Amino acid sequence: MKPTIEVVVSPMGDIVIEAVGFKGADCEQATRFLEEALGVLTAKTRKPEYHQTSTRATQQHLTS
């Protein structure tokens, strides 16, 4: 699943930001700009995916 950020605005003006397809703290990094732009944060709920580790491939080339 491709990571996405869903923003839902209710008729009353409440905003819910949901990070879908992220693992670990990557979701917080991905949504930080929205949280800062929108102002006061009233609640934050971490989904089970937050406690999973994200995998990133890195390569290292050694030369002699």
Secondary structure by P-SEA (a helix, b strand, c coil): ccbbbbbbbcccbbbbbbbcccccaaaaaaaaaaaaaacccccccccccccbbbbbbbbbbbcc
